[in-house]
Amino acid sequence: MGALIAPLRTGQRLASLSARELEVLSLAAEGHPNAGIARRLFISERTVETHMRGVSWKLDIGQEPASHRRVTAVLAYLRSEGG
């Protein structure tokens, strides 16, 4: 599917995220860098990266050069929350 996520499927895909993945994504949506997320959740930055990779995979966000996976994931989250 690529960088853009079909709106009708976004909610279903977000529902497939684990509680921790949603927590990490929520903090990313607030603008926290990986180091800040790691400190808040008492996990390593590498674990944050792993969760963000899982989010990208579950949301079917590709690795196209013209897109930024983290921004695309955050936008999908914010749209689902009415943001």
PDB file with SEQRES, HELIX, SHEET and CRYST1 records, atoms N, CA, C and O in Angstrom:
SEQRES   1 A   83  MET GLY ALA LEU ILE ALA PRO LEU ARG THR GLY GLN ARG          
SEQRES   2 A   83  LEU ALA SER LEU SER ALA ARG GLU LEU GLU VAL LEU SER          
SEQRES   3 A   83  LEU ALA ALA GLU GLY HIS PRO ASN ALA GLY ILE ALA ARG          
SEQRES   4 A   83  ARG LEU PHE ILE SER GLU ARG THR VAL GLU THR HIS MET          
SEQRES   5 A   83  ARG GLY VAL SER TRP LYS LEU ASP ILE GLY GLN GLU PRO          
SEQRES   6 A   83  ALA SER HIS ARG ARG VAL THR ALA VAL LEU ALA TYR LEU          
SEQRES   7 A   83  ARG SER GLU GLY GLY                                          
HELIX    1 AA1 PRO A    7  ALA A   15  1                                   9    
HELIX    2 AA2 ALA A   19  ALA A   29  1                                  11    
HELIX    3 AA3 ASN A   34  LEU A   41  1                                   8    
HELIX    4 AA4 GLU A   45  LYS A   58  1                                  14    
HELIX    5 AA5 ARG A   69  SER A   80  1                                  12    
CRYST1    1.000    1.000    1.000  90.00  90.00  90.00 P 1           1          
ATOM      1  N   MET A   1       0.817  -1.179   0.000  1.00  0.00           N  
ATOM      2  CA  MET A   1       0.000   0.000   0.000  1.00  0.00           C  
ATOM      3  C   MET A   1       0.862   1.245   0.000  1.00  0.00           C  
ATOM      4  O   MET A   1       0.474   2.234  -0.622  1.00  0.00           O  
ATOM      5  N   GLY A   2       1.998   1.255   0.654  1.00  0.00           N  
ATOM      6  CA  GLY A   2       2.876   2.404   0.600  1.00  0.00           C  
ATOM      7  C   GLY A   2       2.688   3.348   1.769  1.00  0.00           C  
ATOM      8  O   GLY A   2       2.192   2.962   2.828  1.00  0.00           O  
ATOM      9  N   ALA A   3       3.094   4.600   1.557  1.00  0.00           N  
ATOM     10  CA  ALA A   3       3.145   5.577   2.637  1.00  0.00           C  
ATOM     11  C   ALA A   3       1.771   6.022   3.121  1.00  0.00           C  
ATOM     12  O   ALA A   3       1.591   6.252   4.317  1.00  0.00           O  
ATOM     13  N   LEU A   4       0.815   6.147   2.237  1.00  0.00           N  
ATOM     14  CA  LEU A   4      -0.500   6.609   2.648  1.00  0.00           C  
ATOM     15  C   LEU A   4      -1.358   5.427   3.046  1.00  0.00           C  
ATOM     16  O   LEU A   4      -1.324   4.376   2.406  1.00  0.00           O  
ATOM     17  N   ILE A   5      -2.117   5.604   4.092  1.00  0.00           N  
ATOM     18  CA  ILE A   5      -2.938   4.525   4.621  1.00  0.00           C  
ATOM     19  C   ILE A   5      -4.387   4.804   4.263  1.00  0.00           C  
ATOM     20  O   ILE A   5      -4.886   5.908   4.477  1.00  0.00           O  
ATOM     21  N   ALA A   6      -5.054   3.808   3.720  1.00  0.00           N  
ATOM     22  CA  ALA A   6      -6.461   3.968   3.368  1.00  0.00           C  
ATOM     23  C   ALA A   6      -7.261   4.281   4.629  1.00  0.00           C  
ATOM     24  O   ALA A   6      -7.161   3.542   5.608  1.00  0.00           O  
ATOM     25  N   PRO A   7      -8.062   5.368   4.636  1.00  0.00           N  
ATOM     26  CA  PRO A   7      -8.771   5.788   5.841  1.00  0.00           C  
ATOM     27  C   PRO A   7      -9.666   4.722   6.460  1.00  0.00           C  
ATOM     28  O   PRO A   7      -9.718   4.605   7.684  1.00  0.00           O  
ATOM     29  N   LEU A   8     -10.370   3.944   5.645  1.00  0.00           N  
ATOM     30  CA  LEU A   8     -11.278   2.941   6.197  1.00  0.00           C  
ATOM     31  C   LEU A   8     -10.540   1.834   6.931  1.00  0.00           C  
ATOM     32  O   LEU A   8     -11.097   1.195   7.824  1.00  0.00           O  
ATOM     33  N   ARG A   9      -9.305   1.608   6.561  1.00  0.00           N  
ATOM     34  CA  ARG A   9      -8.562   0.519   7.171  1.00  0.00           C  
ATOM     35  C   ARG A   9      -7.685   0.993   8.317  1.00  0.00           C  
ATOM     36  O   ARG A   9      -7.172   0.173   9.078  1.00  0.00           O  
ATOM     37  N   THR A  10      -7.503   2.299   8.455  1.00  0.00           N  
ATOM     38  CA  THR A  10      -6.622   2.829   9.482  1.00  0.00           C  
ATOM     39  C   THR A  10      -7.073   2.407  10.874  1.00  0.00           C  
ATOM     40  O   THR A  10      -6.257   1.964  11.682  1.00  0.00           O  
ATOM     41  N   GLY A  11      -8.360   2.539  11.159  1.00  0.00           N  
ATOM     42  CA  GLY A  11      -8.872   2.162  12.473  1.00  0.00           C  
ATOM     43  C   GLY A  11      -8.635   0.698  12.777  1.00  0.00           C  
ATOM     44  O   GLY A  11      -8.269   0.340  13.896  1.00  0.00           O  
ATOM     45  N   GLN A  12      -8.842  -0.150  11.779  1.00  0.00           N  
ATOM     46  CA  GLN A  12      -8.605  -1.582  11.967  1.00  0.00           C  
ATOM     47  C   GLN A  12      -7.129  -1.841  12.247  1.00  0.00           C  
ATOM     48  O   GLN A  12      -6.776  -2.637  13.117  1.00  0.00           O  
ATOM     49  N   ARG A  13      -6.280  -1.157  11.497  1.00  0.00           N  
ATOM     50  CA  ARG A  13      -4.840  -1.370  11.684  1.00  0.00           C  
ATOM     51  C   ARG A  13      -4.382  -0.842  13.031  1.00  0.00           C  
ATOM     52  O   ARG A  13      -3.571  -1.486  13.697  1.00  0.00           O  
ATOM     53  N   LEU A  14      -4.877   0.307  13.447  1.00  0.00           N  
ATOM     54  CA  LEU A  14      -4.507   0.824  14.766  1.00  0.00           C  
ATOM     55  C   LEU A  14      -4.975  -0.122  15.863  1.00  0.00           C  
ATOM     56  O   LEU A  14      -4.308  -0.264  16.888  1.00  0.00           O  
ATOM     57  N   ALA A  15      -6.117  -0.770  15.656  1.00  0.00           N  
ATOM     58  CA  ALA A  15      -6.630  -1.721  16.639  1.00  0.00           C  
ATOM     59  C   ALA A  15      -5.715  -2.936  16.782  1.00  0.00           C  
ATOM     60  O   ALA A  15      -5.759  -3.633  17.796  1.00  0.00           O  
ATOM     61  N   SER A  16      -4.887  -3.189  15.769  1.00  0.00           N  
ATOM     62  CA  SER A  16      -3.977  -4.337  15.832  1.00  0.00           C  
ATOM     63  C   SER A  16      -2.711  -4.040  16.627  1.00  0.00           C  
ATOM     64  O   SER A  16      -1.925  -4.946  16.903  1.00  0.00           O  
ATOM     65  N   LEU A  17      -2.509  -2.765  17.000  1.00  0.00           N  
ATOM     66  CA  LEU A  17      -1.309  -2.416  17.760  1.00  0.00           C  
ATOM     67  C   LEU A  17      -1.446  -2.873  19.208  1.00  0.00           C  
ATOM     68  O   LEU A  17      -2.538  -2.883  19.776  1.00  0.00           O  
ATOM     69  N   SER A  18      -0.319  -3.246  19.784  1.00  0.00           N  
ATOM     70  CA  SER A  18      -0.314  -3.611  21.203  1.00  0.00           C  
ATOM     71  C   SER A  18      -0.478  -2.344  22.044  1.00  0.00           C  
ATOM     72  O   SER A  18      -0.315  -1.230  21.545  1.00  0.00           O  
ATOM     73  N   ALA A  19      -0.797  -2.527  23.305  1.00  0.00           N  
ATOM     74  CA  ALA A  19      -0.941  -1.385  24.204  1.00  0.00           C  
ATOM     75  C   ALA A  19       0.350  -0.573  24.253  1.00  0.00           C  
ATOM     76  O   ALA A  19       0.310   0.657  24.268  1.00  0.00           O  
ATOM     77  N   ARG A  20       1.483  -1.248  24.277  1.00  0.00           N  
ATOM     78  CA  ARG A  20       2.772  -0.550  24.339  1.00  0.00           C  
ATOM     79  C   ARG A  20       3.062   0.190  23.037  1.00  0.00           C  
ATOM     80  O   ARG A  20       3.582   1.305  23.061  1.00  0.00           O  
ATOM     81  N   GLU A  21       2.730  -0.421  21.906  1.00  0.00           N  
ATOM     82  CA  GLU A  21       2.927   0.252  20.624  1.00  0.00           C  
ATOM     83  C   GLU A  21       2.074   1.520  20.558  1.00  0.00           C  
ATOM     84  O   GLU A  21       2.535   2.551  20.068  1.00  0.00           O  
ATOM     85  N   LEU A  22       0.844   1.451  21.044  1.00  0.00           N  
ATOM     86  CA  LEU A  22      -0.019   2.629  21.077  1.00  0.00           C  
ATOM     87  C   LEU A  22       0.547   3.699  22.002  1.00  0.00           C  
ATOM     88  O   LEU A  22       0.477   4.891  21.704  1.00  0.00           O  
ATOM     89  N   GLU A  23       1.102   3.268  23.114  1.00  0.00           N  
ATOM     90  CA  GLU A  23       1.702   4.203  24.068  1.00  0.00           C  
ATOM     91  C   GLU A  23       2.886   4.923  23.432  1.00  0.00           C  
ATOM     92  O   GLU A  23       3.021   6.140  23.555  1.00  0.00           O  
ATOM     93  N   VAL A  24       3.739   4.167  22.754  1.00  0.00           N  
ATOM     94  CA  VAL A  24       4.905   4.750  22.074  1.00  0.00           C  
ATOM     95  C   VAL A  24       4.431   5.689  20.966  1.00  0.00           C  
ATOM     96  O   VAL A  24       4.957   6.794  20.830  1.00  0.00           O  
ATOM     97  N   LEU A  25       3.456   5.271  20.184  1.00  0.00           N  
ATOM     98  CA  LEU A  25       2.941   6.093  19.100  1.00  0.00           C  
ATOM     99  C   LEU A  25       2.299   7.371  19.641  1.00  0.00           C  
ATOM    100  O   LEU A  25       2.459   8.442  19.056  1.00  0.00           O  
ATOM    101  N   SER A  26       1.586   7.263  20.736  1.00  0.00           N  
ATOM    102  CA  SER A  26       0.964   8.422  21.358  1.00  0.00           C  
ATOM    103  C   SER A  26       2.016   9.447  21.781  1.00  0.00           C  
ATOM    104  O   SER A  26       1.841  10.645  21.560  1.00  0.00           O  
ATOM    105  N   LEU A  27       3.091   8.986  22.379  1.00  0.00           N  
ATOM    106  CA  LEU A  27       4.161   9.893  22.792  1.00  0.00           C  
ATOM    107  C   LEU A  27       4.878  10.487  21.588  1.00  0.00           C  
ATOM    108  O   LEU A  27       5.285  11.648  21.617  1.00  0.00           O  
ATOM    109  N   ALA A  28       5.035   9.698  20.532  1.00  0.00           N  
ATOM    110  CA  ALA A  28       5.623  10.225  19.296  1.00  0.00           C  
ATOM    111  C   ALA A  28       4.722  11.317  18.727  1.00  0.00           C  
ATOM    112  O   ALA A  28       5.209  12.323  18.212  1.00  0.00           O  
ATOM    113  N   ALA A  29       3.406  11.117  18.820  1.00  0.00           N  
ATOM    114  CA  ALA A  29       2.449  12.105  18.323  1.00  0.00           C  
ATOM    115  C   ALA A  29       2.521  13.403  19.128  1.00  0.00           C  
ATOM    116  O   ALA A  29       2.198  14.473  18.612  1.00  0.00           O  
ATOM    117  N   GLU A  30       2.941  13.310  20.379  1.00  0.00           N  
ATOM    118  CA  GLU A  30       3.128  14.502  21.209  1.00  0.00           C  
ATOM    119  C   GLU A  30       4.440  15.210  20.878  1.00  0.00           C  
ATOM    120  O   GLU A  30       4.710  16.298  21.386  1.00  0.00           O  
ATOM    121  N   GLY A  31       5.247  14.589  20.028  1.00  0.00           N  
ATOM    122  CA  GLY A  31       6.493  15.219  19.598  1.00  0.00           C  
ATOM    123  C   GLY A  31       7.734  14.768  20.327  1.00  0.00           C  
ATOM    124  O   GLY A  31       8.805  15.346  20.141  1.00  0.00           O  
ATOM    125  N   HIS A  32       7.611  13.740  21.157  1.00  0.00           N  
ATOM    126  CA  HIS A  32       8.768  13.261  21.910  1.00  0.00           C  
ATOM    127  C   HIS A  32       9.723  12.476  21.007  1.00  0.00           C  
ATOM    128  O   HIS A  32       9.278  11.647  20.213  1.00  0.00           O  
ATOM    129  N   PRO A  33      11.014  12.725  21.119  1.00  0.00           N  
ATOM    130  CA  PRO A  33      11.986  11.909  20.384  1.00  0.00           C  
ATOM    131  C   PRO A  33      12.104  10.534  21.046  1.00  0.00           C  
ATOM    132  O   PRO A  33      11.593  10.317  22.145  1.00  0.00           O  
ATOM    133  N   ASN A  34      12.780   9.619  20.369  1.00  0.00           N  
ATOM    134  CA  ASN A  34      12.931   8.265  20.926  1.00  0.00           C  
ATOM    135  C   ASN A  34      13.536   8.281  22.323  1.00  0.00           C  
ATOM    136  O   ASN A  34      13.100   7.531  23.196  1.00  0.00           O  
ATOM    137  N   ALA A  35      14.535   9.131  22.540  1.00  0.00           N  
ATOM    138  CA  ALA A  35      15.181   9.187  23.863  1.00  0.00           C  
ATOM    139  C   ALA A  35      14.179   9.628  24.928  1.00  0.00           C  
ATOM    140  O   ALA A  35      14.180   9.094  26.037  1.00  0.00           O  
ATOM    141  N   GLY A  36      13.332  10.588  24.602  1.00  0.00           N  
ATOM    142  CA  GLY A  36      12.326  11.052  25.552  1.00  0.00           C  
ATOM    143  C   GLY A  36      11.273  10.002  25.834  1.00  0.00           C  
ATOM    144  O   GLY A  36      10.834   9.841  26.973  1.00  0.00           O  
ATOM    145  N   ILE A  37      10.873   9.295  24.803  1.00  0.00           N  
ATOM    146  CA  ILE A  37       9.900   8.206  24.973  1.00  0.00           C  
ATOM    147  C   ILE A  37      10.503   7.121  25.861  1.00  0.00           C  
ATOM    148  O   ILE A  37       9.842   6.608  26.764  1.00  0.00           O  
ATOM    149  N   ALA A  38      11.749   6.780  25.601  1.00  0.00           N  
ATOM    150  CA  ALA A  38      12.429   5.748  26.388  1.00  0.00           C  
ATOM    151  C   ALA A  38      12.487   6.138  27.865  1.00  0.00           C  
ATOM    152  O   ALA A  38      12.222   5.312  28.738  1.00  0.00           O  
ATOM    153  N   ARG A  39      12.831   7.390  28.141  1.00  0.00           N  
ATOM    154  CA  ARG A  39      12.899   7.838  29.542  1.00  0.00           C  
ATOM    155  C   ARG A  39      11.533   7.773  30.209  1.00  0.00           C  
ATOM    156  O   ARG A  39      11.421   7.320  31.348  1.00  0.00           O  
ATOM    157  N   ARG A  40      10.505   8.217  29.519  1.00  0.00           N  
ATOM    158  CA  ARG A  40       9.156   8.230  30.105  1.00  0.00           C  
ATOM    159  C   ARG A  40       8.637   6.830  30.400  1.00  0.00           C  
ATOM    160  O   ARG A  40       7.943   6.614  31.393  1.00  0.00           O  
ATOM    161  N   LEU A  41       8.978   5.880  29.530  1.00  0.00           N  
ATOM    162  CA  LEU A  41       8.450   4.520  29.675  1.00  0.00           C  
ATOM    163  C   LEU A  41       9.417   3.564  30.364  1.00  0.00           C  
ATOM    164  O   LEU A  41       9.110   2.386  30.549  1.00  0.00           O  
ATOM    165  N   PHE A  42      10.593   4.079  30.745  1.00  0.00           N  
ATOM    166  CA  PHE A  42      11.605   3.273  31.404  1.00  0.00           C  
ATOM    167  C   PHE A  42      12.012   2.064  30.560  1.00  0.00           C  
ATOM    168  O   PHE A  42      12.125   0.942  31.053  1.00  0.00           O  
ATOM    169  N   ILE A  43      12.230   2.336  29.264  1.00  0.00           N  
ATOM    170  CA  ILE A  43      12.696   1.308  28.333  1.00  0.00           C  
ATOM    171  C   ILE A  43      13.880   1.892  27.561  1.00  0.00           C  
ATOM    172  O   ILE A  43      14.154   3.087  27.665  1.00  0.00           O  
ATOM    173  N   SER A  44      14.574   1.074  26.799  1.00  0.00           N  
ATOM    174  CA  SER A  44      15.714   1.560  26.030  1.00  0.00           C  
ATOM    175  C   SER A  44      15.256   2.221  24.727  1.00  0.00           C  
ATOM    176  O   SER A  44      14.148   1.979  24.249  1.00  0.00           O  
ATOM    177  N   GLU A  45      16.122   3.051  24.171  1.00  0.00           N  
ATOM    178  CA  GLU A  45      15.812   3.659  22.879  1.00  0.00           C  
ATOM    179  C   GLU A  45      15.662   2.584  21.811  1.00  0.00           C  
ATOM    180  O   GLU A  45      14.842   2.711  20.902  1.00  0.00           O  
ATOM    181  N   ARG A  46      16.440   1.552  21.923  1.00  0.00           N  
ATOM    182  CA  ARG A  46      16.341   0.450  20.951  1.00  0.00           C  
ATOM    183  C   ARG A  46      14.957  -0.207  21.008  1.00  0.00           C  
ATOM    184  O   ARG A  46      14.408  -0.597  19.978  1.00  0.00           O  
ATOM    185  N   THR A  47      14.408  -0.323  22.198  1.00  0.00           N  
ATOM    186  CA  THR A  47      13.066  -0.888  22.346  1.00  0.00           C  
ATOM    187  C   THR A  47      12.027   0.045  21.726  1.00  0.00           C  
ATOM    188  O   THR A  47      11.070  -0.414  21.103  1.00  0.00           O  
ATOM    189  N   VAL A  48      12.216   1.350  21.896  1.00  0.00           N  
ATOM    190  CA  VAL A  48      11.318   2.320  21.248  1.00  0.00           C  
ATOM    191  C   VAL A  48      11.376   2.125  19.737  1.00  0.00           C  
ATOM    192  O   VAL A  48      10.341   2.086  19.073  1.00  0.00           O  
ATOM    193  N   GLU A  49      12.589   2.004  19.194  1.00  0.00           N  
ATOM    194  CA  GLU A  49      12.760   1.792  17.749  1.00  0.00           C  
ATOM    195  C   GLU A  49      12.054   0.516  17.300  1.00  0.00           C  
ATOM    196  O   GLU A  49      11.422   0.484  16.244  1.00  0.00           O  
ATOM    197  N   THR A  50      12.167  -0.523  18.103  1.00  0.00           N  
ATOM    198  CA  THR A  50      11.508  -1.795  17.786  1.00  0.00           C  
ATOM    199  C   THR A  50       9.989  -1.613  17.750  1.00  0.00           C  
ATOM    200  O   THR A  50       9.320  -2.117  16.848  1.00  0.00           O  
ATOM    201  N   HIS A  51       9.453  -0.899  18.725  1.00  0.00           N  
ATOM    202  CA  HIS A  51       8.010  -0.652  18.746  1.00  0.00           C  
ATOM    203  C   HIS A  51       7.580   0.182  17.536  1.00  0.00           C  
ATOM    204  O   HIS A  51       6.539  -0.088  16.937  1.00  0.00           O  
ATOM    205  N   MET A  52       8.365   1.177  17.180  1.00  0.00           N  
ATOM    206  CA  MET A  52       8.015   2.012  16.022  1.00  0.00           C  
ATOM    207  C   MET A  52       8.092   1.206  14.719  1.00  0.00           C  
ATOM    208  O   MET A  52       7.297   1.427  13.805  1.00  0.00           O  
ATOM    209  N   ARG A  53       9.036   0.285  14.635  1.00  0.00           N  
ATOM    210  CA  ARG A  53       9.085  -0.603  13.455  1.00  0.00           C  
ATOM    211  C   ARG A  53       7.829  -1.465  13.404  1.00  0.00           C  
ATOM    212  O   ARG A  53       7.249  -1.666  12.337  1.00  0.00           O  
ATOM    213  N   GLY A  54       7.414  -1.970  14.560  1.00  0.00           N  
ATOM    214  CA  GLY A  54       6.187  -2.769  14.628  1.00  0.00           C  
ATOM    215  C   GLY A  54       4.971  -1.960  14.214  1.00  0.00           C  
ATOM    216  O   GLY A  54       4.096  -2.462  13.508  1.00  0.00           O  
ATOM    217  N   VAL A  55       4.914  -0.713  14.651  1.00  0.00           N  
ATOM    218  CA  VAL A  55       3.816   0.176  14.265  1.00  0.00           C  
ATOM    219  C   VAL A  55       3.815   0.353  12.755  1.00  0.00           C  
ATOM    220  O   VAL A  55       2.773   0.228  12.112  1.00  0.00           O  
ATOM    221  N   SER A  56       4.981   0.644  12.188  1.00  0.00           N  
ATOM    222  CA  SER A  56       5.079   0.843  10.734  1.00  0.00           C  
ATOM    223  C   SER A  56       4.646  -0.406   9.985  1.00  0.00           C  
ATOM    224  O   SER A  56       3.940  -0.320   8.980  1.00  0.00           O  
ATOM    225  N   TRP A  57       5.064  -1.558  10.470  1.00  0.00           N  
ATOM    226  CA  TRP A  57       4.703  -2.814   9.815  1.00  0.00           C  
ATOM    227  C   TRP A  57       3.200  -3.058   9.900  1.00  0.00           C  
ATOM    228  O   TRP A  57       2.562  -3.381   8.898  1.00  0.00           O  
ATOM    229  N   LYS A  58       2.634  -2.901  11.101  1.00  0.00           N  
ATOM    230  CA  LYS A  58       1.204  -3.168  11.283  1.00  0.00           C  
ATOM    231  C   LYS A  58       0.328  -2.168  10.543  1.00  0.00           C  
ATOM    232  O   LYS A  58      -0.781  -2.505  10.126  1.00  0.00           O  
ATOM    233  N   LEU A  59       0.816  -0.935  10.374  1.00  0.00           N  
ATOM    234  CA  LEU A  59       0.051   0.068   9.628  1.00  0.00           C  
ATOM    235  C   LEU A  59       0.346   0.006   8.138  1.00  0.00           C  
ATOM    236  O   LEU A  59      -0.201   0.785   7.358  1.00  0.00           O  
ATOM    237  N   ASP A  60       1.212  -0.923   7.745  1.00  0.00           N  
ATOM    238  CA  ASP A  60       1.564  -1.120   6.344  1.00  0.00           C  
ATOM    239  C   ASP A  60       2.142   0.150   5.725  1.00  0.00           C  
ATOM    240  O   ASP A  60       1.761   0.562   4.629  1.00  0.00           O  
ATOM    241  N   ILE A  61       3.068   0.754   6.455  1.00  0.00           N  
ATOM    242  CA  ILE A  61       3.736   1.952   5.969  1.00  0.00           C  
ATOM    243  C   ILE A  61       5.030   1.518   5.316  1.00  0.00           C  
ATOM    244  O   ILE A  61       5.906   0.946   5.966  1.00  0.00           O  
ATOM    245  N   GLY A  62       5.145   1.788   4.043  1.00  0.00           N  
ATOM    246  CA  GLY A  62       6.320   1.369   3.277  1.00  0.00           C  
ATOM    247  C   GLY A  62       7.562   2.181   3.596  1.00  0.00           C  
ATOM    248  O   GLY A  62       7.537   3.098   4.416  1.00  0.00           O  
ATOM    249  N   GLN A  63       8.631   1.827   2.938  1.00  0.00           N  
ATOM    250  CA  GLN A  63       9.909   2.512   3.132  1.00  0.00           C  
ATOM    251  C   GLN A  63      10.262   3.339   1.907  1.00  0.00           C  
ATOM    252  O   GLN A  63      11.421   3.379   1.495  1.00  0.00           O  
ATOM    253  N   GLU A  64       9.286   3.987   1.335  1.00  0.00           N  
ATOM    254  CA  GLU A  64       9.522   4.784   0.149  1.00  0.00           C  
ATOM    255  C   GLU A  64      10.350   6.012   0.513  1.00  0.00           C  
ATOM    256  O   GLU A  64      10.129   6.620   1.560  1.00  0.00           O  
ATOM    257  N   PRO A  65      11.303   6.379  -0.346  1.00  0.00           N  
ATOM    258  CA  PRO A  65      12.173   7.504  -0.035  1.00  0.00           C  
ATOM    259  C   PRO A  65      11.436   8.826   0.159  1.00  0.00           C  
ATOM    260  O   PRO A  65      11.914   9.684   0.901  1.00  0.00           O  
ATOM    261  N   ALA A  66      10.298   9.013  -0.480  1.00  0.00           N  
ATOM    262  CA  ALA A  66       9.573  10.284  -0.396  1.00  0.00           C  
ATOM    263  C   ALA A  66       8.714  10.390   0.862  1.00  0.00           C  
ATOM    264  O   ALA A  66       8.087  11.427   1.083  1.00  0.00           O  
ATOM    265  N   SER A  67       8.668   9.357   1.683  1.00  0.00           N  
ATOM    266  CA  SER A  67       7.824   9.405   2.875  1.00  0.00           C  
ATOM    267  C   SER A  67       8.666   9.241   4.138  1.00  0.00           C  
ATOM    268  O   SER A  67       9.785   8.730   4.094  1.00  0.00           O  
ATOM    269  N   HIS A  68       8.126   9.669   5.223  1.00  0.00           N  
ATOM    270  CA  HIS A  68       8.763   9.511   6.520  1.00  0.00           C  
ATOM    271  C   HIS A  68       7.829   8.641   7.351  1.00  0.00           C  
ATOM    272  O   HIS A  68       6.738   9.074   7.722  1.00  0.00           O  
ATOM    273  N   ARG A  69       8.253   7.422   7.639  1.00  0.00           N  
ATOM    274  CA  ARG A  69       7.371   6.452   8.284  1.00  0.00           C  
ATOM    275  C   ARG A  69       6.829   6.933   9.621  1.00  0.00           C  
ATOM    276  O   ARG A  69       5.651   6.725   9.914  1.00  0.00           O  
ATOM    277  N   ARG A  70       7.662   7.573  10.441  1.00  0.00           N  
ATOM    278  CA  ARG A  70       7.217   8.024  11.756  1.00  0.00           C  
ATOM    279  C   ARG A  70       6.114   9.075  11.609  1.00  0.00           C  
ATOM    280  O   ARG A  70       5.104   9.020  12.310  1.00  0.00           O  
ATOM    281  N   VAL A  71       6.306  10.020  10.707  1.00  0.00           N  
ATOM    282  CA  VAL A  71       5.309  11.070  10.494  1.00  0.00           C  
ATOM    283  C   VAL A  71       4.021  10.459   9.966  1.00  0.00           C  
ATOM    284  O   VAL A  71       2.936  10.840  10.405  1.00  0.00           O  
ATOM    285  N   THR A  72       4.120   9.527   9.040  1.00  0.00           N  
ATOM    286  CA  THR A  72       2.936   8.879   8.486  1.00  0.00           C  
ATOM    287  C   THR A  72       2.174   8.137   9.580  1.00  0.00           C  
ATOM    288  O   THR A  72       0.945   8.200   9.624  1.00  0.00           O  
ATOM    289  N   ALA A  73       2.882   7.439  10.460  1.00  0.00           N  
ATOM    290  CA  ALA A  73       2.239   6.712  11.559  1.00  0.00           C  
ATOM    291  C   ALA A  73       1.557   7.680  12.522  1.00  0.00           C  
ATOM    292  O   ALA A  73       0.430   7.441  12.955  1.00  0.00           O  
ATOM    293  N   VAL A  74       2.238   8.768  12.853  1.00  0.00           N  
ATOM    294  CA  VAL A  74       1.663   9.765  13.765  1.00  0.00           C  
ATOM    295  C   VAL A  74       0.418  10.389  13.149  1.00  0.00           C  
ATOM    296  O   VAL A  74      -0.585  10.578  13.838  1.00  0.00           O  
ATOM    297  N   LEU A  75       0.473  10.709  11.869  1.00  0.00           N  
ATOM    298  CA  LEU A  75      -0.703  11.286  11.203  1.00  0.00           C  
ATOM    299  C   LEU A  75      -1.884  10.315  11.231  1.00  0.00           C  
ATOM    300  O   LEU A  75      -3.019  10.730  11.465  1.00  0.00           O  
ATOM    301  N   ALA A  76      -1.631   9.052  10.998  1.00  0.00           N  
ATOM    302  CA  ALA A  76      -2.704   8.048  11.051  1.00  0.00           C  
ATOM    303  C   ALA A  76      -3.313   8.001  12.450  1.00  0.00           C  
ATOM    304  O   ALA A  76      -4.533   7.925  12.601  1.00  0.00           O  
ATOM    305  N   TYR A  77      -2.464   8.047  13.460  1.00  0.00           N  
ATOM    306  CA  TYR A  77      -2.930   8.028  14.860  1.00  0.00           C  
ATOM    307  C   TYR A  77      -3.771   9.270  15.155  1.00  0.00           C  
ATOM    308  O   TYR A  77      -4.862   9.165  15.716  1.00  0.00           O  
ATOM    309  N   LEU A  78      -3.265  10.438  14.778  1.00  0.00           N  
ATOM    310  CA  LEU A  78      -3.978  11.668  15.055  1.00  0.00           C  
ATOM    311  C   LEU A  78      -5.321  11.729  14.328  1.00  0.00           C  
ATOM    312  O   LEU A  78      -6.311  12.207  14.884  1.00  0.00           O  
ATOM    313  N   ARG A  79      -5.353  11.255  13.110  1.00  0.00           N  
ATOM    314  CA  ARG A  79      -6.610  11.241  12.360  1.00  0.00           C  
ATOM    315  C   ARG A  79      -7.627  10.332  13.034  1.00  0.00           C  
ATOM    316  O   ARG A  79      -8.817  10.643  13.066  1.00  0.00           O  
ATOM    317  N   SER A  80      -7.165   9.221  13.567  1.00  0.00           N  
ATOM    318  CA  SER A  80      -8.075   8.280  14.221  1.00  0.00           C  
ATOM    319  C   SER A  80      -8.609   8.848  15.530  1.00  0.00           C  
ATOM    320  O   SER A  80      -9.699   8.482  15.970  1.00  0.00           O  
ATOM    321  N   GLU A  81      -7.844   9.739  16.151  1.00  0.00           N  
ATOM    322  CA  GLU A  81      -8.241  10.340  17.426  1.00  0.00           C  
ATOM    323  C   GLU A  81      -9.037  11.619  17.220  1.00  0.00           C  
ATOM    324  O   GLU A  81      -9.430  12.279  18.182  1.00  0.00           O  
ATOM    325  N   GLY A  82      -9.273  11.966  15.948  1.00  0.00           N  
ATOM    326  CA  GLY A  82     -10.010  13.188  15.661  1.00  0.00           C  
ATOM    327  C   GLY A  82      -9.130  14.428  15.717  1.00  0.00           C  
ATOM    328  O   GLY A  82      -9.624  15.555  15.755  1.00  0.00           O  
ATOM    329  N   GLY A  83      -7.787  14.198  15.721  1.00  0.00           N  
ATOM    330  CA  GLY A  83      -6.859  15.314  15.828  1.00  0.00           C  
ATOM    331  C   GLY A  83      -6.634  15.968  14.531  1.00  0.00           C  
ATOM    332  O   GLY A  83      -5.873  16.932  14.450  1.00  0.00           O  
TER     333      GLY A  83                                                      
END                                                                             
